[in-house]
Every structure is written in structure tokens, then in C-alpha cells.
Amino acid sequence: MGSPVRVLAEATPVTRDRYVDLLRVASLAAVVLGHWLMAAVTPDGVGNLLAVVPALQPLTWLLQVMPVFFFVGGFAHALSYRSLLRKRPEGSTDSVYAAFLRARLQRLLRPTMVFVLVWGAAALLIQLLGGGGGLTGVTLRLVTQPLWFIGIYLAMVAFTPPLLRLHERYGWGAFAGLAGAAAAVDVLRFAAGVPYVEFLNFAFVWLAVHQLGFLRADGRLGVGPGLSALRRPALLAGGGLVAAVALVAFGPYPLSMVGMPGEKVSNMAPPTLALLCHGLWLVGAVELLRAPAARLLARPRAWRTVVAANGVAMTAFLWHLTAMLGVYGAMLALDVPLPEPATAAWWAQTPLRLAVAAALTAVLVAAFRTFERPAPTAVLQGHGPLAALGAALTLLGVLGLSMVGFAGLLEGRTALLIAIPVTAPAAVAMTLCGWLLVERAGRGRGVR
């Protein structure tokens, strides 16, 4: 009997789009590598390499690949929800929505809950013992920052049913409506100076990218053999790249596609029209690579690698900053010299730091990977409103935690979440309550 990965790989249906699985793994791996490379840690604190060497900021046009992950999410969500609709019992789609939320969020939220609880307990213990200063305090603040991605992804799952209906009715028009709304927000923000309107683009920009996944699921991004299949992805890539370059060159948008310390405007937080155009060119580019990638993934060894990586991708993403900061902490504890960022000595040390961070991430994955395995799927029963409430609470909780971090637990440190102060304990409570509601609603327990 073969290994579980081999068995799963060999059982893959011929109809499965293996390229989507590759894109999921590759996009998360690029984010992890980008975080490891950008960290500029010195004995005085943690900085950003892109701020030290601004000439490296164009690299973010390659390493900022979160739009690809959300694009892939749209594709997967469309297929999953339609599959559940085909299997639903007679009656309303209320139970389908609850089952859909639970099915799509299980592999996301179970490892996330473990991460939150482990770090929350560690942070409380550290601060009760009088720690929390220096790099330790920075770590307690930074390790939760990637949770913003979990929050955005939660919103995408929650809004999939209504947005999929819009897509089925209007097609490209639904995407154009979201993109137009993102552009209007930036006009109101930069030209009219309307306060707080920019935060709407957390929804409009990322949901527009997500909508491209629906288009791919229906074969509207170019399918079939020949050059004609490449025309639409090429137009998407070329048009998106030209628009992004023009917006950065002549508009109020910074060059970096990730947030930079001290900048008045960020393309990421909140997202801008420039980031949306960046997402368009990335989606077009990866679609142009679909055919050669499919040939590669037809090889058993390559496909087994993707299957294995997909089984631990979310766990690795959650813990990669822990590993990186752990490497720097060990170096400081052992009095290993930390060269000034971007110097020759710093670059010479980089491969070793990356290798050790990768090894430590592998150890953490081995410890926590079991929580990423999906539980058995429940029957199609459930309570839609309860599931929606759970998703909303979890969304607010993880976004709040990504902003406030675990530093200052005992001092009641707060951060503003939609103009409301939130503490780490409150964010953890919302996250746990929301997750439990999604689980309960999706199982249908206590629902007639």
C-alpha cells in the first residue's frame, strides 16, 4: 500500500484542473518567500528591506501574488457551491449555504484556531513572566499580521452565493461593476478627499479579483487549443500591466505593491485601483502558462509534489513568520552577528537564514499539520443565517487580531477596527465564537 499522498495523487480524477492546485501552492509559497526576504532585522528592531533599498520595490510586482490566490479561490468556490446545489434536497438553499460555508472554511479555520490559541497562550505566559520586550514584543505584534488574508478570504466565501448569481446573470458585467466601484472609490478618495471611503476597496478590489475566478470556472478567460485561446489572457495581462504602470507613473499610487512603513498611501491597506490592475496582469500571465503547466503536472512525481504541498500549505503560511522571527531570535541569543540590511555580508548570510527558516517551518508544519486535514463532510442540513453570523464574527475577529497582535495583552492594548477599538482577547473571543457557530450551523444540529 502506498503513502497517503501517492494514493491521493493516483486517485485524482482526470477532470480535475491540476493547475489551480499548483497556483494555490505557488502563490502562498511566493508570499512566504517575500516575507522572509523583506524582513530586515537588526538588534534595534525589525524593518523592511524595501524601505532600506527602494530600488528593490519593483520586485513586489512579482512577489505580491495574493491576487492569484483569491482568483483561484473564486474558481474553487464556484465549483463547490454549484456541486452542493446539485446535491441539495428539495426546498430552499438555506441549508446549502451553511454546508458550503462549513465545507470551504474547515481547512482554513481549524489550523487558524490552533495558531491563535497556541500563540495566545504563549503571549499570556510570556507577559505574566515579565517578558515582552525587544524582539519578543515585536514578534508578539507581527505574527498575527498574515491573518488579514484569512479575514478577506472569509468574506469571499461568505459572499460567493450572491456574487455567483450576479456572475451567472451578467458575466463580465459583474466584474466590470466591481472594478468600476473600486475606481470610483479612488476618485472619491484622491480627487474629492472623502474620508474613510477608501476602506470600501477592501471589498471591491478583492471581490473583483475573486470574480475573475468565476469567469475561469465558466471558461470565459480562454479555453481550448490554438492561439485564439491565448488572446483573452494576453489582453488581460497586457492591459492590466499597462494600466498599473500608468497609474503608478501618473497617479497618486506608490511603486510598491505591498505596504511600506511611513508611506501616506499604500496599494495594499486599503487596496487601490493600481493593485487591482496589478492583479489583472498577474491573472492573465498565469493563464498564459496554463498549457505548459498542465503538461508538467501530468507527470506523476510533479503532481504528487503539488498534492503533498497542498495538504500543508495553510499551516505553513500561518507559521512561517513564527519560524523566521525564531531564527532571528536564536541568532541574537547566540550572539551571531546581524549585518546591516542590504550590505554584502547581509546578502551572503541570506541563503543560510532562509534555509534555517524553511527547516523550522517544516518542524512547525509537522507539529500542526493534522489540524489542516478536513473532517468528514456533513449531510446537507444547516441553518444559513446562523452560518452567516458565524462567518461575520470570525471575519471581524481575525481582522481585529491581525491589527492588534498579542503584544500588550495585560495592558489592554487596542487597535481600531472599523472605527471601533478592539483588544486581542475580544478578537480571539469573536474568532472562536464565530468558528463554533459556522461548525454548528453546517452540521445542522438542533435545526429542524
Buried (B, 14 or more C-beta within 10 A) or exposed (E): EEEEBBEBBEEBEEEEBBBBBBBBBBBBBBBBBBBBBBBBBBEEEBBBBBBBEEEBBEBBBEBBBBBBBBBBBBBBBBBBBEEBBEEBEEEEBBBBBBBBBBBBBBBBBBBBBBBBEBBBEBBBEBBEEEEBEEBBBBBBBBBBBBBBBBBBBBBBBBBBBEBBEBBEEEBEEBBEBBBEBBBBBBEBBBEEEEEEBBBBBBBBBBBBBBBBBBBBBEEBBBEEEEEEBBEBBBEBBBBBBEBBBEBBEEBBBBBBBBBBEEEEBBBBBBBBBBBBBBBBBBBBBBBBBBEEBEEBBEEEEBBBBBBBBBBBBBBBBBBBBBBBBBBBBEBBEEEEEBBEBBEEEBEEBBEEBBEBBBEBBBEBBEEBBEBBEEEEEBEBBBBBEBBBBBBBBBBBBBBBBBBBBBBBBEEEBBBEBEEEEBBBBBBBEBBBBBBBBBBBBBBBEEBE
